[in-house]
């Protein structure tokens, strides 16, 4: 798999390195009031919260540019 400056592929999708680091730090400092079982799965609320908020999405139809929806950083991915 190709290495990039701002994103990595964890096997599930492309993840923003910066946000992943920041979210991992804040999760370790969290209150721990609910287990992951209680916050994921079938969402009973109207706005479900995903485990990985740093999951990137494609910014163009050609799927060459990744964008982090959380921080807005983009990077051109040249797969070939």
C-alpha positions, 0 to 999 in steps of 0.5 A, a space after each residue: 500500500 502506498 504511504 502518504 503524508 496525511 493519510 493511512 489505510 487501516 484496511 477499512 478505509 483511509 484515515 487522517 493521521 492528524 485527526 486520528 492522533 488527536 482523537 486517540 489522545 482525547 479518547 484515552 483521556 475520556 470519561 469512560 462512562 459508556 462502553 463502545 457497545 453502548 455508543 455504536 451499532 444500531 443508533 437510536 438517536 438521529 445523529 449517530 457518532 462513528 467510532 472513527 471520525 477521522 475516516 477520509 472520503 474522496 473529494 473528486 469523482 476520479 477518486 484521486 484526492 482524499 479529504 478529511 471531513 473533520 479537519 478539511 485537509 486534502 491530499 492527491 493520492 496517485 495509486 499507480 
